[in-house]
Amino acid sequence: MSWDDFNGNLAIHYGQEPMMFAPEENWQSVAQNMSQMHVFAAYPVPSPKDFESWQDWAREFTLIINGPSI
């Protein structure tokens, strides 16, 4: 999955709150914004500063939000 697909899907599925769309080089801004969104307040959304790539952050984010896949 590309960054544009991931970021776009977030806007589609969680668009009830302001969701920024940014180019891949600004992925940490999007991730930081998401960690502050009301819809994710009950989850320990990881800080993007702890990850070197958006893919690693997205994997952890998805696991936290959706739980492990079987």
PyMOL Python script that loads the backbone (N, CA, C, O; Angstrom):
from pymol import cmd

cmd.read_pdbstr("""\
ATOM      1  N   MET A   1       0.846  -1.173   0.000  1.00  0.00           N
ATOM      2  CA  MET A   1       0.000   0.000   0.000  1.00  0.00           C
ATOM      3  C   MET A   1       0.893   1.239   0.000  1.00  0.00           C
ATOM      4  O   MET A   1       1.905   1.292   0.699  1.00  0.00           O
ATOM      5  N   SER A   2       0.512   2.203  -0.772  1.00  0.00           N
ATOM      6  CA  SER A   2       1.271   3.454  -0.821  1.00  0.00           C
ATOM      7  C   SER A   2       0.808   4.398   0.291  1.00  0.00           C
ATOM      8  O   SER A   2      -0.252   4.201   0.885  1.00  0.00           O
ATOM      9  N   TRP A   3       1.606   5.412   0.558  1.00  0.00           N
ATOM     10  CA  TRP A   3       1.231   6.423   1.537  1.00  0.00           C
ATOM     11  C   TRP A   3      -0.063   7.119   1.127  1.00  0.00           C
ATOM     12  O   TRP A   3      -0.932   7.349   1.968  1.00  0.00           O
ATOM     13  N   ASP A   4      -0.201   7.454  -0.147  1.00  0.00           N
ATOM     14  CA  ASP A   4      -1.421   8.130  -0.607  1.00  0.00           C
ATOM     15  C   ASP A   4      -2.659   7.271  -0.344  1.00  0.00           C
ATOM     16  O   ASP A   4      -3.702   7.791   0.051  1.00  0.00           O
ATOM     17  N   ASP A   5      -2.547   5.964  -0.560  1.00  0.00           N
ATOM     18  CA  ASP A   5      -3.671   5.065  -0.280  1.00  0.00           C
ATOM     19  C   ASP A   5      -3.981   5.041   1.210  1.00  0.00           C
ATOM     20  O   ASP A   5      -5.139   5.158   1.609  1.00  0.00           O
ATOM     21  N   PHE A   6      -2.949   4.890   2.031  1.00  0.00           N
ATOM     22  CA  PHE A   6      -3.153   4.825   3.476  1.00  0.00           C
ATOM     23  C   PHE A   6      -3.768   6.122   3.994  1.00  0.00           C
ATOM     24  O   PHE A   6      -4.769   6.098   4.710  1.00  0.00           O
ATOM     25  N   ASN A   7      -3.174   7.235   3.633  1.00  0.00           N
ATOM     26  CA  ASN A   7      -3.659   8.542   4.092  1.00  0.00           C
ATOM     27  C   ASN A   7      -5.074   8.810   3.572  1.00  0.00           C
ATOM     28  O   ASN A   7      -5.916   9.333   4.302  1.00  0.00           O
ATOM     29  N   GLY A   8      -5.327   8.458   2.331  1.00  0.00           N
ATOM     30  CA  GLY A   8      -6.664   8.643   1.758  1.00  0.00           C
ATOM     31  C   GLY A   8      -7.709   7.778   2.444  1.00  0.00           C
ATOM     32  O   GLY A   8      -8.829   8.231   2.682  1.00  0.00           O
ATOM     33  N   ASN A   9      -7.353   6.530   2.767  1.00  0.00           N
ATOM     34  CA  ASN A   9      -8.293   5.651   3.460  1.00  0.00           C
ATOM     35  C   ASN A   9      -8.628   6.174   4.844  1.00  0.00           C
ATOM     36  O   ASN A   9      -9.764   6.036   5.296  1.00  0.00           O
ATOM     37  N   LEU A  10      -7.672   6.765   5.518  1.00  0.00           N
ATOM     38  CA  LEU A  10      -7.952   7.365   6.824  1.00  0.00           C
ATOM     39  C   LEU A  10      -8.999   8.462   6.694  1.00  0.00           C
ATOM     40  O   LEU A  10      -9.916   8.560   7.510  1.00  0.00           O
ATOM     41  N   ALA A  11      -8.854   9.276   5.669  1.00  0.00           N
ATOM     42  CA  ALA A  11      -9.812  10.368   5.453  1.00  0.00           C
ATOM     43  C   ALA A  11     -11.206   9.819   5.149  1.00  0.00           C
ATOM     44  O   ALA A  11     -12.210  10.394   5.570  1.00  0.00           O
ATOM     45  N   ILE A  12     -11.263   8.718   4.427  1.00  0.00           N
ATOM     46  CA  ILE A  12     -12.560   8.115   4.097  1.00  0.00           C
ATOM     47  C   ILE A  12     -13.207   7.498   5.337  1.00  0.00           C
ATOM     48  O   ILE A  12     -14.390   7.718   5.594  1.00  0.00           O
ATOM     49  N   HIS A  13     -12.440   6.733   6.100  1.00  0.00           N
ATOM     50  CA  HIS A  13     -13.003   5.993   7.226  1.00  0.00           C
ATOM     51  C   HIS A  13     -13.160   6.811   8.506  1.00  0.00           C
ATOM     52  O   HIS A  13     -14.008   6.496   9.340  1.00  0.00           O
ATOM     53  N   TYR A  14     -12.361   7.843   8.665  1.00  0.00           N
ATOM     54  CA  TYR A  14     -12.419   8.638   9.892  1.00  0.00           C
ATOM     55  C   TYR A  14     -12.638  10.114   9.594  1.00  0.00           C
ATOM     56  O   TYR A  14     -12.213  10.976  10.364  1.00  0.00           O
ATOM     57  N   GLY A  15     -13.288  10.403   8.499  1.00  0.00           N
ATOM     58  CA  GLY A  15     -13.488  11.773   8.045  1.00  0.00           C
ATOM     59  C   GLY A  15     -14.444  12.599   8.875  1.00  0.00           C
ATOM     60  O   GLY A  15     -14.643  13.779   8.587  1.00  0.00           O
ATOM     61  N   GLN A  16     -15.050  12.003   9.912  1.00  0.00           N
ATOM     62  CA  GLN A  16     -15.949  12.777  10.762  1.00  0.00           C
ATOM     63  C   GLN A  16     -15.193  13.832  11.566  1.00  0.00           C
ATOM     64  O   GLN A  16     -15.795  14.761  12.106  1.00  0.00           O
ATOM     65  N   GLU A  17     -13.887  13.684  11.639  1.00  0.00           N
ATOM     66  CA  GLU A  17     -13.043  14.683  12.290  1.00  0.00           C
ATOM     67  C   GLU A  17     -12.083  15.245  11.248  1.00  0.00           C
ATOM     68  O   GLU A  17     -11.802  14.590  10.244  1.00  0.00           O
ATOM     69  N   PRO A  18     -11.587  16.442  11.480  1.00  0.00           N
ATOM     70  CA  PRO A  18     -10.651  17.024  10.506  1.00  0.00           C
ATOM     71  C   PRO A  18      -9.430  16.120  10.313  1.00  0.00           C
ATOM     72  O   PRO A  18      -8.681  15.869  11.257  1.00  0.00           O
ATOM     73  N   MET A  19      -9.241  15.646   9.111  1.00  0.00           N
ATOM     74  CA  MET A  19      -8.147  14.734   8.795  1.00  0.00           C
ATOM     75  C   MET A  19      -7.278  15.401   7.743  1.00  0.00           C
ATOM     76  O   MET A  19      -7.740  15.711   6.645  1.00  0.00           O
ATOM     77  N   MET A  20      -6.040  15.614   8.081  1.00  0.00           N
ATOM     78  CA  MET A  20      -5.161  16.261   7.113  1.00  0.00           C
ATOM     79  C   MET A  20      -4.660  15.242   6.095  1.00  0.00           C
ATOM     80  O   MET A  20      -4.461  14.069   6.411  1.00  0.00           O
ATOM     81  N   PHE A  21      -4.464  15.709   4.888  1.00  0.00           N
ATOM     82  CA  PHE A  21      -3.830  14.908   3.848  1.00  0.00           C
ATOM     83  C   PHE A  21      -2.525  15.596   3.533  1.00  0.00           C
ATOM     84  O   PHE A  21      -2.497  16.796   3.262  1.00  0.00           O
ATOM     85  N   ALA A  22      -1.450  14.846   3.566  1.00  0.00           N
ATOM     86  CA  ALA A  22      -0.127  15.432   3.357  1.00  0.00           C
ATOM     87  C   ALA A  22       0.706  14.482   2.518  1.00  0.00           C
ATOM     88  O   ALA A  22       0.443  13.280   2.487  1.00  0.00           O
ATOM     89  N   PRO A  23       1.705  15.014   1.842  1.00  0.00           N
ATOM     90  CA  PRO A  23       2.605  14.135   1.095  1.00  0.00           C
ATOM     91  C   PRO A  23       3.393  13.234   2.048  1.00  0.00           C
ATOM     92  O   PRO A  23       3.500  13.511   3.243  1.00  0.00           O
ATOM     93  N   GLU A  24       3.932  12.168   1.501  1.00  0.00           N
ATOM     94  CA  GLU A  24       4.614  11.159   2.315  1.00  0.00           C
ATOM     95  C   GLU A  24       5.721  11.734   3.192  1.00  0.00           C
ATOM     96  O   GLU A  24       5.915  11.273   4.317  1.00  0.00           O
ATOM     97  N   GLU A  25       6.438  12.719   2.702  1.00  0.00           N
ATOM     98  CA  GLU A  25       7.527  13.271   3.508  1.00  0.00           C
ATOM     99  C   GLU A  25       7.032  13.961   4.784  1.00  0.00           C
ATOM    100  O   GLU A  25       7.826  14.253   5.677  1.00  0.00           O
ATOM    101  N   ASN A  26       5.736  14.220   4.870  1.00  0.00           N
ATOM    102  CA  ASN A  26       5.148  14.841   6.064  1.00  0.00           C
ATOM    103  C   ASN A  26       4.298  13.845   6.862  1.00  0.00           C
ATOM    104  O   ASN A  26       3.396  14.253   7.594  1.00  0.00           O
ATOM    105  N   TRP A  27       4.576  12.552   6.728  1.00  0.00           N
ATOM    106  CA  TRP A  27       3.756  11.535   7.379  1.00  0.00           C
ATOM    107  C   TRP A  27       3.715  11.715   8.893  1.00  0.00           C
ATOM    108  O   TRP A  27       2.697  11.422   9.520  1.00  0.00           O
ATOM    109  N   GLN A  28       4.806  12.192   9.488  1.00  0.00           N
ATOM    110  CA  GLN A  28       4.817  12.342  10.943  1.00  0.00           C
ATOM    111  C   GLN A  28       3.810  13.395  11.416  1.00  0.00           C
ATOM    112  O   GLN A  28       3.257  13.273  12.509  1.00  0.00           O
ATOM    113  N   SER A  29       3.572  14.414  10.611  1.00  0.00           N
ATOM    114  CA  SER A  29       2.566  15.424  10.969  1.00  0.00           C
ATOM    115  C   SER A  29       1.169  14.814  10.975  1.00  0.00           C
ATOM    116  O   SER A  29       0.368  15.086  11.869  1.00  0.00           O
ATOM    117  N   VAL A  30       0.886  13.992   9.978  1.00  0.00           N
ATOM    118  CA  VAL A  30      -0.413  13.315   9.914  1.00  0.00           C
ATOM    119  C   VAL A  30      -0.571  12.389  11.116  1.00  0.00           C
ATOM    120  O   VAL A  30      -1.612  12.391  11.772  1.00  0.00           O
ATOM    121  N   ALA A  31       0.455  11.605  11.403  1.00  0.00           N
ATOM    122  CA  ALA A  31       0.403  10.678  12.528  1.00  0.00           C
ATOM    123  C   ALA A  31       0.219  11.421  13.849  1.00  0.00           C
ATOM    124  O   ALA A  31      -0.564  10.990  14.695  1.00  0.00           O
ATOM    125  N   GLN A  32       0.921  12.516  14.033  1.00  0.00           N
ATOM    126  CA  GLN A  32       0.779  13.308  15.255  1.00  0.00           C
ATOM    127  C   GLN A  32      -0.618  13.879  15.359  1.00  0.00           C
ATOM    128  O   GLN A  32      -1.206  13.883  16.441  1.00  0.00           O
ATOM    129  N   ASN A  33      -1.160  14.361  14.256  1.00  0.00           N
ATOM    130  CA  ASN A  33      -2.528  14.887  14.237  1.00  0.00           C
ATOM    131  C   ASN A  33      -3.522  13.799  14.640  1.00  0.00           C
ATOM    132  O   ASN A  33      -4.454  14.053  15.403  1.00  0.00           O
ATOM    133  N   MET A  34      -3.320  12.599  14.128  1.00  0.00           N
ATOM    134  CA  MET A  34      -4.233  11.503  14.443  1.00  0.00           C
ATOM    135  C   MET A  34      -4.192  11.141  15.924  1.00  0.00           C
ATOM    136  O   MET A  34      -5.220  10.795  16.506  1.00  0.00           O
ATOM    137  N   SER A  35      -3.034  11.218  16.523  1.00  0.00           N
ATOM    138  CA  SER A  35      -2.922  10.860  17.936  1.00  0.00           C
ATOM    139  C   SER A  35      -3.704  11.818  18.821  1.00  0.00           C
ATOM    140  O   SER A  35      -3.980  11.506  19.979  1.00  0.00           O
ATOM    141  N   GLN A  36      -4.060  12.969  18.293  1.00  0.00           N
ATOM    142  CA  GLN A  36      -4.792  13.969  19.062  1.00  0.00           C
ATOM    143  C   GLN A  36      -6.280  14.024  18.710  1.00  0.00           C
ATOM    144  O   GLN A  36      -7.015  14.850  19.253  1.00  0.00           O
ATOM    145  N   MET A  37      -6.724  13.154  17.809  1.00  0.00           N
ATOM    146  CA  MET A  37      -8.121  13.160  17.386  1.00  0.00           C
ATOM    147  C   MET A  37      -9.012  12.483  18.421  1.00  0.00           C
ATOM    148  O   MET A  37      -8.629  11.489  19.036  1.00  0.00           O
ATOM    149  N   HIS A  38     -10.191  13.032  18.598  1.00  0.00           N
ATOM    150  CA  HIS A  38     -11.147  12.513  19.575  1.00  0.00           C
ATOM    151  C   HIS A  38     -11.495  11.046  19.307  1.00  0.00           C
ATOM    152  O   HIS A  38     -11.617  10.256  20.243  1.00  0.00           O
ATOM    153  N   VAL A  39     -11.652  10.687  18.050  1.00  0.00           N
ATOM    154  CA  VAL A  39     -12.061   9.324  17.690  1.00  0.00           C
ATOM    155  C   VAL A  39     -11.052   8.276  18.156  1.00  0.00           C
ATOM    156  O   VAL A  39     -11.417   7.114  18.341  1.00  0.00           O
ATOM    157  N   PHE A  40      -9.802   8.660  18.349  1.00  0.00           N
ATOM    158  CA  PHE A  40      -8.766   7.734  18.794  1.00  0.00           C
ATOM    159  C   PHE A  40      -8.351   7.959  20.246  1.00  0.00           C
ATOM    160  O   PHE A  40      -7.360   7.385  20.696  1.00  0.00           O
ATOM    161  N   ALA A  41      -9.078   8.770  20.971  1.00  0.00           N
ATOM    162  CA  ALA A  41      -8.692   9.134  22.338  1.00  0.00           C
ATOM    163  C   ALA A  41      -8.607   7.926  23.276  1.00  0.00           C
ATOM    164  O   ALA A  41      -7.821   7.938  24.223  1.00  0.00           O
ATOM    165  N   ALA A  42      -9.391   6.904  23.029  1.00  0.00           N
ATOM    166  CA  ALA A  42      -9.399   5.721  23.900  1.00  0.00           C
ATOM    167  C   ALA A  42      -8.250   4.764  23.607  1.00  0.00           C
ATOM    168  O   ALA A  42      -8.068   3.780  24.324  1.00  0.00           O
ATOM    169  N   TYR A  43      -7.477   5.038  22.569  1.00  0.00           N
ATOM    170  CA  TYR A  43      -6.399   4.146  22.156  1.00  0.00           C
ATOM    171  C   TYR A  43      -5.038   4.800  22.394  1.00  0.00           C
ATOM    172  O   TYR A  43      -4.903   6.018  22.277  1.00  0.00           O
ATOM    173  N   PRO A  44      -4.043   4.002  22.722  1.00  0.00           N
ATOM    174  CA  PRO A  44      -2.688   4.543  22.891  1.00  0.00           C
ATOM    175  C   PRO A  44      -1.978   4.677  21.540  1.00  0.00           C
ATOM    176  O   PRO A  44      -1.054   3.922  21.236  1.00  0.00           O
ATOM    177  N   VAL A  45      -2.417   5.639  20.743  1.00  0.00           N
ATOM    178  CA  VAL A  45      -1.822   5.836  19.414  1.00  0.00           C
ATOM    179  C   VAL A  45      -0.345   6.165  19.597  1.00  0.00           C
ATOM    180  O   VAL A  45       0.001   7.087  20.335  1.00  0.00           O
ATOM    181  N   PRO A  46       0.517   5.420  18.931  1.00  0.00           N
ATOM    182  CA  PRO A  46       1.951   5.622  19.131  1.00  0.00           C
ATOM    183  C   PRO A  46       2.454   6.949  18.552  1.00  0.00           C
ATOM    184  O   PRO A  46       1.919   7.471  17.574  1.00  0.00           O
ATOM    185  N   SER A  47       3.472   7.456  19.176  1.00  0.00           N
ATOM    186  CA  SER A  47       4.097   8.676  18.677  1.00  0.00           C
ATOM    187  C   SER A  47       4.875   8.360  17.401  1.00  0.00           C
ATOM    188  O   SER A  47       5.592   7.361  17.346  1.00  0.00           O
ATOM    189  N   PRO A  48       4.742   9.196  16.385  1.00  0.00           N
ATOM    190  CA  PRO A  48       5.495   8.946  15.157  1.00  0.00           C
ATOM    191  C   PRO A  48       7.005   9.091  15.366  1.00  0.00           C
ATOM    192  O   PRO A  48       7.790   8.571  14.573  1.00  0.00           O
ATOM    193  N   LYS A  49       7.407   9.779  16.403  1.00  0.00           N
ATOM    194  CA  LYS A  49       8.833   9.980  16.666  1.00  0.00           C
ATOM    195  C   LYS A  49       9.544   8.677  17.015  1.00  0.00           C
ATOM    196  O   LYS A  49      10.770   8.593  16.956  1.00  0.00           O
ATOM    197  N   ASP A  50       8.758   7.656  17.382  1.00  0.00           N
ATOM    198  CA  ASP A  50       9.334   6.370  17.754  1.00  0.00           C
ATOM    199  C   ASP A  50       9.565   5.446  16.555  1.00  0.00           C
ATOM    200  O   ASP A  50      10.014   4.312  16.724  1.00  0.00           O
ATOM    201  N   PHE A  51       9.260   5.928  15.342  1.00  0.00           N
ATOM    202  CA  PHE A  51       9.329   5.085  14.152  1.00  0.00           C
ATOM    203  C   PHE A  51      10.131   5.757  13.049  1.00  0.00           C
ATOM    204  O   PHE A  51      10.092   6.977  12.887  1.00  0.00           O
ATOM    205  N   GLU A  52      10.850   4.949  12.300  1.00  0.00           N
ATOM    206  CA  GLU A  52      11.649   5.481  11.196  1.00  0.00           C
ATOM    207  C   GLU A  52      10.854   5.615   9.907  1.00  0.00           C
ATOM    208  O   GLU A  52      11.208   6.415   9.041  1.00  0.00           O
ATOM    209  N   SER A  53       9.778   4.839   9.770  1.00  0.00           N
ATOM    210  CA  SER A  53       8.998   4.893   8.535  1.00  0.00           C
ATOM    211  C   SER A  53       7.509   4.932   8.853  1.00  0.00           C
ATOM    212  O   SER A  53       7.071   4.491   9.915  1.00  0.00           O
ATOM    213  N   TRP A  54       6.750   5.464   7.915  1.00  0.00           N
ATOM    214  CA  TRP A  54       5.303   5.496   8.113  1.00  0.00           C
ATOM    215  C   TRP A  54       4.726   4.088   8.117  1.00  0.00           C
ATOM    216  O   TRP A  54       3.724   3.832   8.785  1.00  0.00           O
ATOM    217  N   GLN A  55       5.358   3.158   7.367  1.00  0.00           N
ATOM    218  CA  GLN A  55       4.860   1.794   7.324  1.00  0.00           C
ATOM    219  C   GLN A  55       4.929   1.137   8.707  1.00  0.00           C
ATOM    220  O   GLN A  55       3.998   0.447   9.122  1.00  0.00           O
ATOM    221  N   ASP A  56       6.042   1.357   9.413  1.00  0.00           N
ATOM    222  CA  ASP A  56       6.180   0.789  10.756  1.00  0.00           C
ATOM    223  C   ASP A  56       5.164   1.417  11.707  1.00  0.00           C
ATOM    224  O   ASP A  56       4.548   0.717  12.511  1.00  0.00           O
ATOM    225  N   TRP A  57       4.990   2.725  11.617  1.00  0.00           N
ATOM    226  CA  TRP A  57       4.010   3.403  12.463  1.00  0.00           C
ATOM    227  C   TRP A  57       2.602   2.915  12.128  1.00  0.00           C
ATOM    228  O   TRP A  57       1.818   2.631  13.034  1.00  0.00           O
ATOM    229  N   ALA A  58       2.274   2.815  10.848  1.00  0.00           N
ATOM    230  CA  ALA A  58       0.938   2.395  10.423  1.00  0.00           C
ATOM    231  C   ALA A  58       0.635   0.971  10.877  1.00  0.00           C
ATOM    232  O   ALA A  58      -0.494   0.669  11.264  1.00  0.00           O
ATOM    233  N   ARG A  59       1.635   0.097  10.831  1.00  0.00           N
ATOM    234  CA  ARG A  59       1.449  -1.285  11.293  1.00  0.00           C
ATOM    235  C   ARG A  59       1.064  -1.295  12.773  1.00  0.00           C
ATOM    236  O   ARG A  59       0.129  -1.990  13.169  1.00  0.00           O
ATOM    237  N   GLU A  60       1.773  -0.535  13.575  1.00  0.00           N
ATOM    238  CA  GLU A  60       1.488  -0.468  15.012  1.00  0.00           C
ATOM    239  C   GLU A  60       0.134   0.199  15.272  1.00  0.00           C
ATOM    240  O   GLU A  60      -0.644  -0.269  16.103  1.00  0.00           O
ATOM    241  N   PHE A  61      -0.138   1.281  14.565  1.00  0.00           N
ATOM    242  CA  PHE A  61      -1.424   1.985  14.696  1.00  0.00           C
ATOM    243  C   PHE A  61      -2.581   1.045  14.377  1.00  0.00           C
ATOM    244  O   PHE A  61      -3.554   0.980  15.128  1.00  0.00           O
ATOM    245  N   THR A  62      -2.477   0.319  13.269  1.00  0.00           N
ATOM    246  CA  THR A  62      -3.545  -0.586  12.844  1.00  0.00           C
ATOM    247  C   THR A  62      -3.753  -1.700  13.864  1.00  0.00           C
ATOM    248  O   THR A  62      -4.889  -2.074  14.153  1.00  0.00           O
ATOM    249  N   LEU A  63      -2.671  -2.227  14.403  1.00  0.00           N
ATOM    250  CA  LEU A  63      -2.770  -3.264  15.421  1.00  0.00           C
ATOM    251  C   LEU A  63      -3.475  -2.748  16.664  1.00  0.00           C
ATOM    252  O   LEU A  63      -4.300  -3.452  17.246  1.00  0.00           O
ATOM    253  N   ILE A  64      -3.162  -1.543  17.071  1.00  0.00           N
ATOM    254  CA  ILE A  64      -3.800  -0.958  18.257  1.00  0.00           C
ATOM    255  C   ILE A  64      -5.287  -0.686  18.024  1.00  0.00           C
ATOM    256  O   ILE A  64      -6.114  -0.964  18.893  1.00  0.00           O
ATOM    257  N   ILE A  65      -5.621  -0.155  16.876  1.00  0.00           N
ATOM    258  CA  ILE A  65      -7.016   0.205  16.587  1.00  0.00           C
ATOM    259  C   ILE A  65      -7.875  -1.023  16.276  1.00  0.00           C
ATOM    260  O   ILE A  65      -9.003  -1.121  16.758  1.00  0.00           O
ATOM    261  N   ASN A  66      -7.358  -1.956  15.480  1.00  0.00           N
ATOM    262  CA  ASN A  66      -8.156  -3.089  15.016  1.00  0.00           C
ATOM    263  C   ASN A  66      -7.913  -4.381  15.784  1.00  0.00           C
ATOM    264  O   ASN A  66      -8.717  -5.309  15.699  1.00  0.00           O
ATOM    265  N   GLY A  67      -6.823  -4.454  16.529  1.00  0.00           N
ATOM    266  CA  GLY A  67      -6.461  -5.697  17.192  1.00  0.00           C
ATOM    267  C   GLY A  67      -5.711  -6.596  16.224  1.00  0.00           C
ATOM    268  O   GLY A  67      -5.633  -6.312  15.028  1.00  0.00           O
ATOM    269  N   PRO A  68      -5.165  -7.677  16.746  1.00  0.00           N
ATOM    270  CA  PRO A  68      -4.401  -8.583  15.865  1.00  0.00           C
ATOM    271  C   PRO A  68      -5.322  -9.306  14.895  1.00  0.00           C
ATOM    272  O   PRO A  68      -6.465  -9.626  15.220  1.00  0.00           O
ATOM    273  N   SER A  69      -4.811  -9.555  13.713  1.00  0.00           N
ATOM    274  CA  SER A  69      -5.585 -10.310  12.732  1.00  0.00           C
ATOM    275  C   SER A  69      -5.275 -11.796  12.912  1.00  0.00           C
ATOM    276  O   SER A  69      -4.173 -12.180  13.302  1.00  0.00           O
ATOM    277  N   ILE A  70      -6.239 -12.579  12.630  1.00  0.00           N
ATOM    278  CA  ILE A  70      -6.094 -14.026  12.835  1.00  0.00           C
ATOM    279  C   ILE A  70      -5.661 -14.693  11.553  1.00  0.00           C
ATOM    280  O   ILE A  70      -5.484 -15.910  11.520  1.00  0.00           O
TER     281      ILE A  70
END
""", "prot")
cmd.dss("prot")
cmd.show_as("cartoon", "prot")
cmd.util.cbc("prot")
cmd.orient("prot")
